[in-house]
Amino acid sequence: MADMMTPAARSALMGKIRGRDTKPEIEVRRLVHALGYRFRLHRRELPGCPDLVFPGRRKVVFVHGCFWHRHEGCRHAVMPATRREFWTRKLEANRMRDRRSLANLRRLGWKVLVVWECETEGREKLASKLLRFLGPRTPNGA
């Protein structure tokens, strides 16, 4: 059976989790920049406030944590052993919000890529995925 955490310990742990500038997000930003692309961060006026925005290309990238956004079949997306009903509701609400945001962006003419936290562990494979999505680079990095 998994280690049981006290409510205070769980609260302290969850309080340290950030919504932006996470390690996976920074890894993706560094890689995209090294590949020669330039981007904007967290454009609040766009649905879902995408992590990376490429305005000239009308493309956005979300970097999703596997646990918080429920990456299907991923080893990082394990449901906590305690308060299952709470976590099920919370995490399903995250998924529904993600679906709405992606649909709204597409409806507005944006192309969307989701990079999962676990994908940041394979730099070459991730670079290939990003290059395919973003397309040819231009001299000014747009």
trRosetta pair geometry for C-beta under 8 A, 3 or more apart (Angstrom, degrees):
i j d omega theta_ij theta_ji phi_ij phi_ji
1 4 7.8 -1 136 -41 111 93
1 81 7.3 100 -176 -143 86 157
2 81 4.6 -176 57 -32 127 142
4 81 6.8 -95 -98 87 73 130
4 82 6.5 92 -142 -51 86 124
5 9 4.6 -127 -175 89 98 117
5 10 4.6 121 111 -60 127 90
5 13 7.3 -43 -170 5 158 141
5 82 7.1 -129 49 16 80 140
6 9 4.5 91 54 7 84 103
6 10 6.9 -152 89 -5 41 86
7 10 5.7 -55 -144 39 31 111
7 11 6.1 34 156 -22 66 107
8 11 5.7 -53 -146 36 29 113
8 12 6.4 31 154 -19 63 105
9 12 5.7 -53 -148 35 31 111
9 13 6.3 31 153 -19 64 107
10 13 5.7 -57 -149 38 31 112
10 14 6.2 24 157 -14 67 110
10 80 8.0 76 -138 -154 130 149
10 82 7.4 -107 -73 69 158 132
11 14 6.0 -57 -142 41 28 106
11 15 6.2 35 156 -28 62 109
12 15 5.7 -54 -149 30 27 117
12 16 7.2 29 154 -23 58 102
13 16 6.2 -61 -165 25 32 110
13 17 7.7 37 144 -30 62 99
14 17 5.8 -43 -162 11 46 117
17 68 7.9 158 165 -65 142 130
18 21 6.1 -46 133 68 145 82
18 22 5.7 -178 78 -78 100 78
19 22 7.8 -83 154 -44 9 107
20 25 6.8 -80 -162 79 51 173
20 42 6.0 10 -130 -80 144 139
20 51 7.3 173 -131 -119 86 86
21 25 6.2 -119 -118 81 13 130
21 26 6.3 41 -163 -58 59 103
22 25 4.6 92 52 8 78 105
22 26 7.0 -149 89 -5 38 87
22 63 7.1 -160 60 110 112 122
22 65 6.8 -88 168 -68 173 108
22 117 8.0 -55 126 -107 137 107
23 26 5.9 -57 -144 38 29 108
23 27 6.3 34 155 -23 64 106
23 120 7.9 157 124 112 81 156
24 27 5.5 -54 -149 34 32 116
24 28 6.5 31 155 -17 66 103
24 63 5.2 177 120 169 101 122
24 65 6.9 161 30 -89 143 66
24 115 7.6 -176 161 117 111 105
24 117 4.4 -99 -74 -124 161 71
24 120 4.5 -170 -138 -6 84 156
25 28 5.8 -55 -152 36 32 109
25 29 6.4 32 151 -19 66 107
25 51 5.4 -130 -136 -158 113 139
25 63 4.3 166 -94 69 71 149
26 29 5.5 -52 -145 37 34 114
26 30 6.3 37 155 -20 66 104
27 30 5.9 -54 -148 35 28 110
27 31 6.4 26 154 -17 63 109
27 120 4.5 88 95 -165 143 128
28 31 5.7 -58 -147 39 31 111
28 32 6.1 30 157 -19 67 108
28 51 7.4 57 80 120 138 138
28 52 7.0 -125 124 -24 116 137
28 61 6.8 -158 158 136 138 139
28 63 5.0 -159 11 -87 151 132
28 115 5.5 132 -104 86 142 159
28 120 6.3 -87 -54 -101 83 112
28 126 7.4 -114 -108 171 79 133
28 130 7.7 162 -157 -85 88 137
29 32 5.9 -55 -143 38 28 109
29 33 6.2 27 158 -17 64 109
29 39 7.7 -127 -131 61 82 129
29 41 7.8 7 -109 -93 133 110
29 51 7.9 -116 -62 151 100 106
29 52 6.6 177 -95 -82 79 120
30 33 5.8 -59 -148 39 27 110
30 34 6.2 27 154 -19 65 109
31 34 5.7 -56 -145 38 29 111
31 35 6.4 29 154 -20 64 106
31 123 6.6 -164 -106 -149 129 87
31 126 6.4 1 160 113 169 117
31 127 5.9 -129 -177 -87 118 82
31 130 6.7 144 122 8 114 163
32 35 5.7 -57 -151 35 30 112
32 37 5.0 -61 173 63 87 117
32 39 6.4 3 131 -7 141 135
32 52 6.4 91 24 -147 173 162
32 61 7.5 -162 -77 26 148 161
32 130 6.0 -131 -94 -174 82 147
32 134 7.6 134 -140 -57 100 155
33 36 7.9 86 175 -43 32 11
33 37 6.9 -97 -92 65 31 66
33 38 7.5 56 -117 -96 73 51
33 39 8.0 -105 -73 20 77 100
35 127 6.3 166 -80 -149 124 94
35 130 6.5 178 -1 108 168 127
35 131 6.5 -142 -160 -78 142 89
35 134 7.8 117 114 55 139 152
35 137 7.3 -167 141 -69 82 133
36 137 4.6 21 106 -139 124 159
36 141 5.9 -136 167 -116 68 81
37 54 6.8 -42 -180 -106 121 124
37 134 5.8 -58 -89 -176 150 157
37 137 6.3 -122 -74 -111 71 102
37 141 6.1 134 -150 -173 22 77
37 142 8.0 -23 -149 128 68 13
38 54 8.0 120 87 -121 51 82
38 140 7.7 -61 17 135 136 70
38 141 3.9 69 -15 133 109 115
38 142 6.3 -37 52 -88 104 34
39 52 4.6 4 159 -169 154 94
39 53 6.0 140 -174 64 92 42
39 54 5.3 -56 -111 -77 91 71
39 61 7.9 -34 -142 25 157 112
40 43 5.8 56 113 -58 123 106
40 52 7.5 132 69 -162 44 49
40 53 4.4 -32 67 66 95 102
40 54 7.8 175 20 -76 78 27
40 55 6.4 38 5 -27 127 104
41 51 7.0 -29 -147 176 73 48
41 52 6.7 -30 -103 -101 57 51
41 53 7.3 -167 -75 17 9 91
42 49 5.3 12 -158 174 73 99
42 50 7.3 -160 -106 82 32 44
42 51 6.6 -2 -69 -127 70 35
42 53 8.0 -121 12 -11 14 112
43 46 4.6 54 98 6 107 112
43 49 6.7 -171 73 -142 43 56
43 50 6.3 5 39 47 91 87
43 53 4.6 18 -8 -27 125 161
44 49 5.2 0 -108 -107 51 105
46 49 6.6 135 72 -94 81 30
46 50 5.7 -28 97 4 137 98
46 53 6.6 157 3 -103 156 135
46 60 6.8 175 147 -86 156 152
46 105 6.5 45 178 -104 104 100
46 108 7.9 -157 -140 75 85 158
46 110 7.3 63 -152 -50 126 164
47 100 7.4 -124 -179 127 127 77
47 101 4.5 176 143 -144 97 68
47 104 3.8 118 -59 92 174 129
47 105 5.2 -137 60 -54 112 78
47 108 7.4 162 4 -1 116 137
48 62 6.8 -44 144 -90 132 130
48 97 7.5 138 -106 150 88 87
48 98 7.1 72 -122 -126 129 48
48 100 8.0 162 -64 90 102 74
48 101 2.8 83 -60 -166 119 141
48 102 7.0 41 -36 -49 159 52
48 104 7.5 159 -16 58 99 115
48 105 6.7 -53 25 -41 122 121
50 53 5.3 117 81 -71 121 87
50 60 3.7 -72 -137 -173 169 126
50 61 6.6 109 179 58 113 35
50 62 5.6 -98 -136 -72 76 76
50 105 7.4 79 -54 -104 121 148
50 112 7.8 -139 -104 -127 130 91
51 60 7.9 122 43 177 58 89
51 61 6.0 -62 68 99 97 76
51 62 5.5 116 5 -131 103 40
51 63 4.8 -35 31 13 172 91
52 60 6.7 156 86 -160 59 57
52 61 4.2 3 56 52 109 105
52 63 7.7 67 -7 -24 100 101
53 59 8.0 160 -158 91 45 49
53 60 5.2 -14 -107 -108 66 89
54 57 4.2 -5 125 42 117 114
54 58 7.5 -48 93 21 81 14
54 59 4.5 -2 57 64 117 90
54 60 7.0 -162 22 -77 75 40
54 61 7.8 57 -13 -10 103 94
54 134 6.7 146 -59 -132 171 98
54 142 7.5 114 -169 175 91 61
55 58 7.2 18 -171 -75 34 47
56 142 4.3 -5 50 179 157 119
57 111 7.7 -66 140 42 93 115
57 134 6.7 -5 -175 -155 173 69
57 135 6.8 172 -137 40 129 120
57 142 7.2 159 -35 149 90 82
58 109 5.9 -42 -179 127 142 91
58 110 5.3 -137 170 -112 82 59
58 111 6.4 89 112 9 80 83
59 110 6.7 144 -106 -169 24 79
59 111 4.6 -25 -108 68 82 98
59 112 7.6 179 -157 -76 63 27
59 113 7.1 22 -179 -2 104 103
59 133 6.8 143 -169 153 142 94
59 134 6.4 178 94 -113 160 62
60 105 6.3 -86 35 -161 138 147
60 110 5.5 17 0 171 108 131
60 111 7.5 168 24 82 64 51
60 112 5.6 -14 66 -112 93 69
60 113 7.4 -171 94 31 49 70
61 112 7.9 148 -93 -162 31 53
61 113 4.9 -20 -110 72 77 100
61 114 7.7 152 -161 -96 59 22
61 115 6.0 18 -176 -6 107 111
61 130 7.6 7 -102 -122 147 95
61 133 7.6 100 -87 119 104 149
62 98 7.7 143 149 -142 167 101
62 102 7.9 -81 -4 -81 145 97
62 112 7.1 11 -3 -170 104 99
62 113 7.4 -174 27 93 67 50
62 114 4.9 -19 67 -113 103 71
62 115 7.1 -178 88 27 50 69
63 115 5.0 -23 -108 72 68 103
63 117 7.2 89 170 -75 85 61
63 120 7.6 42 -151 -57 116 126
64 68 7.1 -143 -175 76 79 94
64 69 3.9 -49 -174 30 121 159
64 71 7.0 147 111 -65 117 101
64 98 7.4 36 -106 -120 135 141
64 114 5.6 3 -3 -169 123 105
64 115 7.1 162 20 78 73 46
64 116 5.6 -34 70 -110 94 57
64 117 6.7 -95 100 -25 52 82
65 68 4.2 53 76 24 115 108
65 69 6.0 131 65 4 60 95
65 76 7.7 -119 173 139 71 132
65 117 4.9 40 -129 -45 45 136
66 69 7.0 -74 -129 55 15 84
66 70 7.9 44 174 -130 50 3
66 71 3.8 -56 -140 17 80 130
66 74 4.4 -111 -162 117 130 152
66 75 8.0 23 137 64 154 49
66 76 3.5 82 82 84 136 120
66 77 4.9 -105 154 -55 90 87
66 116 5.6 62 -81 -176 86 105
66 117 4.6 -105 -18 45 88 113
66 118 5.3 47 -59 -23 140 102
67 70 7.7 11 176 -71 23 42
67 71 8.0 -28 -37 15 25 94
67 76 5.4 -94 -47 148 81 87
67 77 5.6 -179 -99 -109 42 48
67 78 7.4 -34 -112 41 95 58
67 91 8.0 -91 159 -116 62 125
67 117 7.9 -13 5 27 73 152
68 91 7.1 -152 -159 -122 36 87
68 94 5.9 -140 164 -164 74 165
69 94 5.8 -125 -105 139 53 122
69 95 6.7 120 -165 -86 59 67
69 98 6.0 84 -144 -63 107 154
69 116 7.8 -141 75 -120 124 84
70 77 5.5 94 -144 -154 41 127
70 91 5.4 111 -57 166 113 112
70 92 7.7 41 -36 -85 156 46
70 94 7.0 144 -6 83 102 114
70 95 5.3 -29 38 -70 133 118
71 74 3.8 23 101 1 112 142
71 76 6.7 34 47 67 125 99
71 77 4.8 -156 54 -51 72 133
71 116 4.9 84 -108 -141 140 135
71 117 7.4 -129 -26 33 148 90
71 118 6.7 -176 115 10 167 119
72 77 7.3 -52 -72 65 13 167
73 77 7.7 50 54 45 21 132
74 77 4.4 85 68 -3 96 109
74 116 6.8 -148 -85 171 152 144
74 118 5.5 -163 -147 -12 122 149
75 78 7.2 -5 177 -40 45 102
75 118 7.5 116 43 -104 84 142
76 117 6.2 -92 94 82 167 126
76 118 5.8 -166 3 -61 129 109
79 84 6.4 49 156 -130 123 89
79 87 6.0 136 -160 115 86 136
79 88 7.2 17 -140 -74 129 77
79 91 7.7 -126 -112 20 86 159
80 83 6.7 2 99 60 124 84
80 84 7.1 -160 82 -89 75 58
80 87 5.1 173 38 -70 106 163
81 84 7.6 -42 -180 -64 22 96
83 86 4.2 -20 164 33 106 122
83 87 5.9 108 108 -20 86 95
84 87 5.8 -62 -143 43 31 106
84 88 5.9 35 159 -25 68 108
85 88 5.8 -52 -144 33 27 113
85 89 6.5 25 157 -15 61 106
86 89 6.1 -64 -156 37 26 107
86 90 6.2 19 155 -15 66 113
87 90 5.6 -56 -140 41 32 110
87 91 5.8 20 167 -11 69 112
88 91 6.4 -61 -138 43 21 101
88 92 6.0 19 162 -16 61 114
89 92 6.1 -63 -145 40 22 107
89 93 6.3 26 156 -22 62 108
90 93 5.8 -58 -155 32 27 112
90 94 6.8 30 149 -21 63 102
91 94 5.4 -43 -153 28 39 117
91 95 6.7 41 149 -18 65 100
92 95 5.5 -49 -151 34 39 113
92 96 6.4 39 151 -19 67 104
93 96 5.7 -52 -146 37 33 111
93 97 6.3 35 154 -19 65 106
94 97 5.8 -57 -150 37 29 111
94 98 6.4 32 152 -22 64 106
95 98 5.6 -53 -149 34 31 114
95 99 6.5 33 153 -20 65 103
96 99 5.7 -50 -150 33 32 112
96 100 6.5 32 153 -17 64 105
97 100 5.8 -55 -150 37 32 111
97 101 6.3 32 154 -20 66 108
98 101 5.8 -57 -147 37 29 111
98 102 6.3 25 159 -15 66 108
99 102 6.1 -58 -146 39 27 107
99 103 6.2 25 157 -17 64 111
100 103 5.9 -60 -147 40 28 110
100 104 6.1 26 157 -19 65 110
101 104 5.8 -58 -146 38 27 110
101 105 6.3 28 156 -19 64 106
102 105 5.8 -53 -147 35 30 111
102 106 6.4 29 156 -16 64 107
102 112 5.2 177 -141 114 87 170
102 114 7.6 -38 -94 -51 132 116
103 106 5.8 -57 -148 38 30 110
103 107 6.2 34 152 -22 65 107
104 107 5.5 -52 -146 35 31 115
104 108 6.5 26 154 -14 64 107
105 108 5.8 -63 -153 41 31 108
105 110 4.2 -64 173 64 91 125
105 112 5.3 95 98 -66 137 124
106 109 7.7 78 -177 -51 32 10
106 110 6.4 -92 -81 66 32 70
106 111 7.7 55 -109 -105 75 33
106 112 6.3 -75 -62 -2 88 118
111 133 7.5 178 132 -170 122 88
113 129 7.7 145 -166 151 134 100
113 130 7.6 135 130 -111 163 59
113 133 4.6 16 -70 -149 147 157
115 119 5.4 -123 -170 73 78 134
115 120 7.0 79 154 -59 115 86
115 126 6.9 62 -145 -145 122 107
115 129 7.4 135 -105 108 96 135
115 130 7.7 5 -82 -75 132 95
116 119 4.7 100 61 -5 77 105
116 120 8.0 -136 99 -13 49 80
117 120 6.1 -51 -168 14 39 112
118 121 6.0 -33 -175 5 51 117
119 122 6.5 -65 -166 43 51 94
119 125 7.3 -118 -162 103 85 108
119 126 5.4 125 151 -92 93 104
119 129 7.3 -36 180 33 136 160
120 123 7.8 25 -176 -82 51 61
120 126 6.2 53 -109 -84 40 161
122 125 4.0 7 127 34 122 118
122 126 5.8 144 89 -21 71 91
123 126 5.8 -62 -144 40 26 110
123 127 6.2 30 158 -24 65 106
124 127 5.6 -50 -146 32 31 113
124 128 6.6 33 154 -19 62 104
125 128 5.8 -53 -153 34 32 113
125 129 6.6 33 150 -19 64 105
126 129 5.6 -53 -149 35 35 113
126 130 6.3 32 154 -17 67 106
127 130 5.8 -57 -148 39 30 110
127 131 6.2 32 154 -21 65 108
128 131 5.8 -54 -145 36 29 112
128 132 6.5 30 156 -19 63 105
129 132 6.0 -55 -151 35 29 110
129 133 6.4 22 154 -14 63 110
130 133 5.8 -60 -147 40 31 109
130 134 5.8 12 164 -7 70 115
131 134 6.3 -61 -131 45 24 98
134 137 7.7 27 124 -75 117 71
137 141 6.9 -16 -168 -119 104 40
138 141 6.9 -78 72 7 77 13
138 142 5.0 -10 50 48 129 90
